[in-house]
Amino acid sequence: MIFTIAARELRSTFLSPIAWTLIGVTQIILTFITGSGIENYVRSIQPNLHMYLTPPNITEQIVVPQYMWLAIIMIVISPLLTMRVFSDERKNKTLALLVSAPISMTEIVIGKYLGLLAIAGIMLVTYTILPLSLLFFGELDFGLLFSSILGVFLLMAACMAIGLFFSSLTANPLISAMLSFFLILLMSILIFVTSESPDVFSLADISLFQHLMAFVSGLFSTHDLMYYLIIISAFLILAIRRLDSDRLQH
């Protein structure tokens, strides 16, 4: 049943023009960013490679900035992709039918969330075509590439979980999008609130982008992985609790 719900969510998303528009616009932006990176590398870095003890590779100079920009773009895209997940169910009066179905709220939320993750995966595969096209110009650091992809996927997964929770709160998709956008934005810009001592807790430690930095540096940290898994689990549980309360009212 979970996978049936996930497939339905995936299908309904791609039947709407919003998903295609967002994917297309993002692809155009990333193409422009990648083109600018290639131009800068060819003009400024490649002629001076003999001056470097450790020459910078195209993955560091072109691919990583692309995924960093993608992470920034996801702050805007995620609320738009998730705003209708439960809001439309409330708006169309179908949520009552959903919560009265002989399946648990956990199955419903996990099913819809897996549909969102499938969308995130499809988007990442689409955007990875650009970095792979650089193989025509030189070698890629596949370790750094896959680490960056994993980091951005975890960031997208966390943003999707946040958006799904806010979508469960209201029948208005725009309110859902605004609330999730502001929280995701807040949790992102906390990276700039640092502590003077590395041993002292700072708000940057709960920043979505703070935990992305290790991945785009080619480092896999279980600490950063656990952070994203905790964020995802917390907001999914909140969404389940919210819908459970709706079930009790029916």
N, C-alpha and C positions, 0 to 999 in steps of 0.2 A: 504493500500500500504506500509505503514511503516513496518508492521509486516512481509509482504512478503519479503521486502528487508532484514530485520533482519534474517529471516529464511534462505534466500539464503546465507547471509554472514556466518551464523553459519555452514551451510552445507558445503560450500566451504572450510572453515577453517579446518573442521575435515576430509575432503577428502584429505588434504595434510598431508604428514608424519611429517611436522614440529610441528604441534600442539601436536600430539601424542607423539613425541619424547620429547618435552619440558615438557609435563605433566608427562611422565614416569621418566625422569631424576630428575625433582623436587621432585616427590614422593620418589624416592630412597634417595635423599639428606635429605629430611625431616624425613624419616624413620630412617636414621642413627643418625640424631640430636635427635630425640625422644628417640631412644635406649640409646644414650649416657646420656641423661637427666635422664632416668629411672635408669640407672646404678649408676649415681652419687647420686641420691636421696636415693637409697637402701643402698649404701655403706657409704655415708657421713652424710646424714641428718636423715634418719629413725632411726638409732641406738641412736641418740641424741635428739629425740623429747621431752624427759622428761626435757631437759634443757631449752626449749623455753617457755616463758610465753604465747606467741601466736604462736603455731606451724605452720610452713609454710605448705601450702597444695600443692598437686601435680599440681594443675592448675597454681599456681604462678611459681613453680619450673620447670615444664616440658612443659606445654601447651603454656604459654606466650612466652618463648624463641623460640618455634617452629614458632609462627606467626610472630615474629620479623624477623626471618631468611627468612620466606616466603616473607615478605615485601622487604627485601634486594634482594632476588632472582628476584622479580618482576621488579626491575630496569633493569635487563637484558632481562627478558622474554617479557615484554610489547612491546618494540620496534620491536622484532622479530614477534610478533603476529599481529602487526598493520602495518608493513612496506608495505604490499601488498594491503591494503584495497583500496586505490585509485591509487597507483603507478602502479599496474598491469592493471588497467583500462586505464591509459595513455599509458603504454607500448604496450598493445594489441590493441590500437586505438579504444577502446570501450567507452572511456569517452565521446566522442562527441555524441554517441548515448544516453548515460545516461543523459547528460545535456540537450539534445534536447527532452527528453521524457516529456509528459504533466503532470509532477509532479514537485513540488517545490524543490529547493536545500535543504531546511530545512528538508523535508521529507526524502530525500536521505541520508543526513548526520545522522539524528536521527535514521533512519532505520539501517544503518550500525553500528552506535554506540550501538544500542540495541543488535545487534548481538554480538558485542564485550563484552558487559556486560553479555550476556548469557554465553559466554565462560568463563568469570571471575567467574560467579556463579557456573558453573559446576566444575571448578578447585577447588574452595573453598569447595564445597560439598565433592569432592574427598579427599581433604586434611584433612577434619574434621573427617574422619573415624578414623584416628590415635588418636586424643584426646579422642574420644568417646570410643575407645578400652580400655582406662585407667580406665573405670568404673569397669573393672574386678579386679582392684587393690585397688580401694578406691573411695571416693566421689569426684565429680567435682564441682567447683564453676561455675554454669551455667551462672550467671550474668557476671562474668569476661570472660567466654568463648565467649558468644554472643557479648559482647562489643569488644573483640579482633577481632572477625570475622567481625563485622561491620566496625571497623577501617581499617582493611586490605582491605576489599571490597572497601571502599571509596578511599583508596590509589590506588588500582588497577584501579578503575574507572577514577581517575585523570590521571594516567599514560596512560590509553587507549585513553583518549581525546587528550592528548599531541601527542601521536603517530599517531592518526588519522589525526590531523592537518598537521603534517610534511609529511604524506603520500599523502596529497592533493597537496603538493608543487612540487613534482618531479616524474619523470617516473622511477627513479632508486630506487628500494626497499632498497638497501644497504645504499644509501645516506640518505633516510628517516629514517632507523633504527639508523644510526650513529647520526644524528641530534637530534632525540628524546631521544636517550640514553644519550647524553651529557647534554641536558637540564634537564632531569629527575635526572641525577646524580648530577648536579649542585644544583638543587632545594632540593636535599636530604642532601648534605653535608653542606648546609648552617646552619644546626642545630648546628654546632660547632662554628659559628660566633655569639657569645652572647654579650650582652651589660652589662656593670658593674652595671647599675641601671635597675631594673625590670620595671620602669615607662618609660624608654626611648626605642623607637622603635629600633629593631635590625634586621639584615638580617635573623636571626633564626626564626623570626615571619612568614616568607614566606616559610619556609622549609616544605617539604612534610612529613618528619619524625617528626618534632616538633609537628605537630597536630595529629600525630598517637599516641604519648606517653600517652595522656589522655585516649584514648580508651583501650590501653593494660594495663592501670592501673585500669580499671573498671569504669572509669568516662565518662559519656555522657555529652558533652559540645556543646551547640548550636553554640558557637563561632567556634569550630573546624569543626563542620558540615558545617557551612556556608562557611568556607574557602575552603573546598573541592568542594562544589557546585559552588562557584565562579570560581575556577580554571577550572572545567569541562565546565561550561557555556561559559567562555571566549574562550577556545580553540575550542569548537564546533562552536561558532559564527565566529571565524577566518576562520575555515574550510569552513563554508557556504559562507562567503564573497569571499574566494578564488575561489570556484567553481562558484559562481555567475559571477565573472569576466570572467571565461572560457565560460559561457553561452552567455555572451554579445559578445564575440569574434566569436561565431558561429552564 
